[in-house]
Amino acid sequence: MSRRLTPRGEERRAQLLAYATRRFAEDGYHPTSVADIVDGLGVGKGVFYWYFSSKEELFLEILRTAQKDLRRTQRSAISEEPDPLCRLEFGIRAGVLWMATHSDQRRLFEFARTDQTFADAVLAGQKVLVGDAVTHLRAAVDQGQIP
């Protein structure tokens, strides 16, 4: 569902995402209900359903947002580096650091990989990251750094 949100609407949506991320990471996806999320934020279910059509859509958005943030972090870490091998190293280091500092999202990735409903979403994000790495590997081959 795509709506044009006011700044307050963006803030409320971000609150839902952040709170749900914590709850899902602490209590698990399946045991956490929409009621748990809205009760924890002190809002009604109508607020939840204004932003998300289901708990599944919310969880998928959490995964997409986390994957985008991870990729953005890696791209920022390599943006000024001309050497493709160093870009690989810096990107990997940035990814590991991101995972270490985003433990809730990491837990959700681990769960999502094993759940049939969400495994494809995680796999799609992983394919993008692998594609990024391949670009740098090819550049290293082209420059003669890797035979």
Short mmCIF file of the C-alpha atoms (twelve columns), coordinates in Angstrom:
data_MODEL
# 
_entry.id   MODEL 
# 
loop_
_atom_site.group_PDB 
_atom_site.id 
_atom_site.type_symbol 
_atom_site.label_atom_id 
_atom_site.label_alt_id 
_atom_site.label_comp_id 
_atom_site.label_asym_id 
_atom_site.label_seq_id 
_atom_site.Cartn_x 
_atom_site.Cartn_y 
_atom_site.Cartn_z 
_atom_site.pdbx_PDB_model_num 
ATOM 1   C CA . MET A 1   0.000  0.000   0.000   1 
ATOM 2   C CA . SER A 2   1.533  3.313   -0.966  1 
ATOM 3   C CA . ARG A 3   0.249  6.535   0.498   1 
ATOM 4   C CA . ARG A 4   1.645  10.019  0.534   1 
ATOM 5   C CA . LEU A 5   2.381  10.636  4.191   1 
ATOM 6   C CA . THR A 6   2.702  13.847  6.133   1 
ATOM 7   C CA . PRO A 7   5.800  14.278  8.306   1 
ATOM 8   C CA . ARG A 8   3.696  13.133  11.284  1 
ATOM 9   C CA . GLY A 9   2.512  10.136  9.279   1 
ATOM 10  C CA . GLU A 10  6.103  9.244   8.384   1 
ATOM 11  C CA . GLU A 11  7.017  9.502   12.060  1 
ATOM 12  C CA . ARG A 12  4.137  7.214   13.117  1 
ATOM 13  C CA . ARG A 13  5.027  4.674   10.427  1 
ATOM 14  C CA . ALA A 14  8.660  4.729   11.580  1 
ATOM 15  C CA . GLN A 15  7.499  4.155   15.164  1 
ATOM 16  C CA . LEU A 16  5.490  1.123   14.071  1 
ATOM 17  C CA . LEU A 17  8.468  -0.268  12.175  1 
ATOM 18  C CA . ALA A 18  10.921 0.310   15.038  1 
ATOM 19  C CA . TYR A 19  8.640  -1.095  17.736  1 
ATOM 20  C CA . ALA A 20  7.650  -4.113  15.661  1 
ATOM 21  C CA . THR A 21  11.307 -4.800  14.863  1 
ATOM 22  C CA . ARG A 22  12.112 -4.947  18.582  1 
ATOM 23  C CA . ARG A 23  9.074  -7.086  19.413  1 
ATOM 24  C CA . PHE A 24  9.675  -9.537  16.578  1 
ATOM 25  C CA . ALA A 25  13.357 -9.840  17.517  1 
ATOM 26  C CA . GLU A 26  12.623 -10.339 21.225  1 
ATOM 27  C CA . ASP A 27  9.458  -12.442 21.113  1 
ATOM 28  C CA . GLY A 28  9.470  -13.938 17.617  1 
ATOM 29  C CA . TYR A 29  7.385  -13.201 14.567  1 
ATOM 30  C CA . HIS A 30  4.657  -15.781 15.087  1 
ATOM 31  C CA . PRO A 31  3.983  -15.102 18.794  1 
ATOM 32  C CA . THR A 32  3.832  -11.316 18.242  1 
ATOM 33  C CA . SER A 33  0.386  -10.118 17.202  1 
ATOM 34  C CA . VAL A 34  -0.805 -6.870  15.689  1 
ATOM 35  C CA . ALA A 35  -2.555 -6.269  19.023  1 
ATOM 36  C CA . ASP A 36  0.785  -6.607  20.846  1 
ATOM 37  C CA . ILE A 37  2.328  -4.013  18.552  1 
ATOM 38  C CA . VAL A 38  -0.465 -1.439  18.799  1 
ATOM 39  C CA . ASP A 39  -0.878 -1.981  22.549  1 
ATOM 40  C CA . GLY A 40  2.846  -1.432  23.029  1 
ATOM 41  C CA . LEU A 41  2.638  1.859   21.175  1 
ATOM 42  C CA . GLY A 42  -0.640 2.877   22.760  1 
ATOM 43  C CA . VAL A 43  -2.478 3.244   19.453  1 
ATOM 44  C CA . GLY A 44  -5.531 1.562   17.960  1 
ATOM 45  C CA . LYS A 45  -5.526 -1.158  15.343  1 
ATOM 46  C CA . GLY A 46  -6.872 1.350   12.828  1 
ATOM 47  C CA . VAL A 47  -3.559 3.190   13.021  1 
ATOM 48  C CA . PHE A 48  -1.703 -0.024  12.213  1 
ATOM 49  C CA . TYR A 49  -3.964 -0.842  9.272   1 
ATOM 50  C CA . TRP A 50  -3.640 2.683   7.891   1 
ATOM 51  C CA . TYR A 51  0.057  1.959   7.260   1 
ATOM 52  C CA . PHE A 52  0.149  -1.821  6.737   1 
ATOM 53  C CA . SER A 53  -2.425 -4.255  5.400   1 
ATOM 54  C CA . SER A 54  -1.126 -7.131  7.555   1 
ATOM 55  C CA . LYS A 55  1.550  -8.273  9.968   1 
ATOM 56  C CA . GLU A 56  3.213  -10.034 7.032   1 
ATOM 57  C CA . GLU A 57  3.405  -6.783  5.030   1 
ATOM 58  C CA . LEU A 58  4.918  -5.026  8.068   1 
ATOM 59  C CA . PHE A 59  7.551  -7.742  8.462   1 
ATOM 60  C CA . LEU A 60  8.425  -7.639  4.755   1 
ATOM 61  C CA . GLU A 61  8.842  -3.864  5.009   1 
ATOM 62  C CA . ILE A 62  11.159 -4.316  8.001   1 
ATOM 63  C CA . LEU A 63  13.268 -6.740  5.940   1 
ATOM 64  C CA . ARG A 64  13.323 -4.436  2.883   1 
ATOM 65  C CA . THR A 65  14.224 -1.415  4.977   1 
ATOM 66  C CA . ALA A 66  17.024 -3.286  6.742   1 
ATOM 67  C CA . GLN A 67  18.405 -4.641  3.473   1 
ATOM 68  C CA . LYS A 68  18.398 -1.163  1.940   1 
ATOM 69  C CA . ASP A 69  20.141 0.293   4.983   1 
ATOM 70  C CA . LEU A 70  22.785 -2.444  4.928   1 
ATOM 71  C CA . ARG A 71  23.453 -1.846  1.232   1 
ATOM 72  C CA . ARG A 72  23.520 1.944   1.705   1 
ATOM 73  C CA . THR A 73  26.046 1.501   4.527   1 
ATOM 74  C CA . GLN A 74  28.261 -0.689  2.377   1 
ATOM 75  C CA . ARG A 75  28.065 1.654   -0.603  1 
ATOM 76  C CA . SER A 76  29.017 4.582   1.613   1 
ATOM 77  C CA . ALA A 77  32.011 2.652   2.955   1 
ATOM 78  C CA . ILE A 78  33.376 2.036   -0.545  1 
ATOM 79  C CA . SER A 79  32.299 5.186   -2.362  1 
ATOM 80  C CA . GLU A 80  35.695 6.892   -2.413  1 
ATOM 81  C CA . GLU A 81  37.812 3.758   -2.945  1 
ATOM 82  C CA . PRO A 82  39.165 3.245   -6.480  1 
ATOM 83  C CA . ASP A 83  40.710 -0.182  -5.824  1 
ATOM 84  C CA . PRO A 84  38.131 -2.970  -6.406  1 
ATOM 85  C CA . LEU A 85  39.768 -5.375  -3.938  1 
ATOM 86  C CA . CYS A 86  39.722 -2.709  -1.247  1 
ATOM 87  C CA . ARG A 87  36.077 -2.005  -2.116  1 
ATOM 88  C CA . LEU A 88  35.312 -5.675  -1.490  1 
ATOM 89  C CA . GLU A 89  37.149 -5.610  1.820   1 
ATOM 90  C CA . PHE A 90  35.577 -2.343  2.973   1 
ATOM 91  C CA . GLY A 91  32.124 -3.502  1.900   1 
ATOM 92  C CA . ILE A 92  32.464 -6.778  3.793   1 
ATOM 93  C CA . ARG A 93  33.755 -4.992  6.876   1 
ATOM 94  C CA . ALA A 94  30.904 -2.473  6.711   1 
ATOM 95  C CA . GLY A 95  28.398 -5.332  6.384   1 
ATOM 96  C CA . VAL A 96  29.811 -7.206  9.363   1 
ATOM 97  C CA . LEU A 97  29.817 -4.033  11.448  1 
ATOM 98  C CA . TRP A 98  26.232 -3.254  10.384  1 
ATOM 99  C CA . MET A 99  25.125 -6.745  11.460  1 
ATOM 100 C CA . ALA A 100 26.914 -6.342  14.795  1 
ATOM 101 C CA . THR A 101 25.232 -3.007  15.504  1 
ATOM 102 C CA . HIS A 102 21.783 -4.035  14.211  1 
ATOM 103 C CA . SER A 103 21.258 -7.222  16.187  1 
ATOM 104 C CA . ASP A 104 17.447 -7.070  16.019  1 
ATOM 105 C CA . GLN A 105 17.485 -6.920  12.228  1 
ATOM 106 C CA . ARG A 106 20.126 -9.661  12.101  1 
ATOM 107 C CA . ARG A 107 17.857 -11.903 14.206  1 
ATOM 108 C CA . LEU A 108 14.973 -11.170 11.861  1 
ATOM 109 C CA . PHE A 109 17.096 -12.067 8.817   1 
ATOM 110 C CA . GLU A 110 18.041 -15.353 10.497  1 
ATOM 111 C CA . PHE A 111 14.388 -16.162 11.166  1 
ATOM 112 C CA . ALA A 112 13.214 -15.039 7.721   1 
ATOM 113 C CA . ARG A 113 15.717 -17.324 5.955   1 
ATOM 114 C CA . THR A 114 14.024 -20.314 7.605   1 
ATOM 115 C CA . ASP A 115 10.397 -19.276 7.118   1 
ATOM 116 C CA . GLN A 116 8.764  -20.138 3.796   1 
ATOM 117 C CA . THR A 117 6.769  -16.887 3.792   1 
ATOM 118 C CA . PHE A 118 9.863  -14.666 3.991   1 
ATOM 119 C CA . ALA A 119 12.757 -16.699 2.578   1 
ATOM 120 C CA . ASP A 120 12.312 -15.294 -0.944  1 
ATOM 121 C CA . ALA A 121 12.523 -11.712 0.334   1 
ATOM 122 C CA . VAL A 122 15.809 -12.442 2.105   1 
ATOM 123 C CA . LEU A 123 17.136 -14.289 -0.928  1 
ATOM 124 C CA . ALA A 124 16.283 -11.337 -3.188  1 
ATOM 125 C CA . GLY A 125 18.255 -8.999  -0.918  1 
ATOM 126 C CA . GLN A 126 21.178 -11.414 -0.821  1 
ATOM 127 C CA . LYS A 127 21.213 -11.605 -4.629  1 
ATOM 128 C CA . VAL A 128 21.577 -7.827  -4.811  1 
ATOM 129 C CA . LEU A 129 24.507 -7.909  -2.374  1 
ATOM 130 C CA . VAL A 130 26.172 -10.745 -4.308  1 
ATOM 131 C CA . GLY A 131 25.647 -8.787  -7.528  1 
ATOM 132 C CA . ASP A 132 27.419 -5.833  -5.944  1 
ATOM 133 C CA . ALA A 133 30.358 -8.064  -4.992  1 
ATOM 134 C CA . VAL A 134 30.533 -9.565  -8.492  1 
ATOM 135 C CA . THR A 135 30.856 -6.070  -9.962  1 
ATOM 136 C CA . HIS A 136 33.948 -5.436  -7.844  1 
ATOM 137 C CA . LEU A 137 35.391 -8.892  -8.528  1 
ATOM 138 C CA . ARG A 138 35.023 -8.347  -12.271 1 
ATOM 139 C CA . ALA A 139 36.748 -4.988  -11.966 1 
ATOM 140 C CA . ALA A 140 39.609 -6.651  -10.091 1 
ATOM 141 C CA . VAL A 141 39.909 -9.287  -12.846 1 
ATOM 142 C CA . ASP A 142 39.790 -6.596  -15.548 1 
ATOM 143 C CA . GLN A 143 42.585 -4.687  -13.761 1 
ATOM 144 C CA . GLY A 144 44.696 -7.849  -13.485 1 
ATOM 145 C CA . GLN A 145 44.495 -8.026  -9.688  1 
ATOM 146 C CA . ILE A 146 42.807 -11.438 -9.839  1 
ATOM 147 C CA . PRO A 147 43.757 -13.958 -12.532 1 
# 
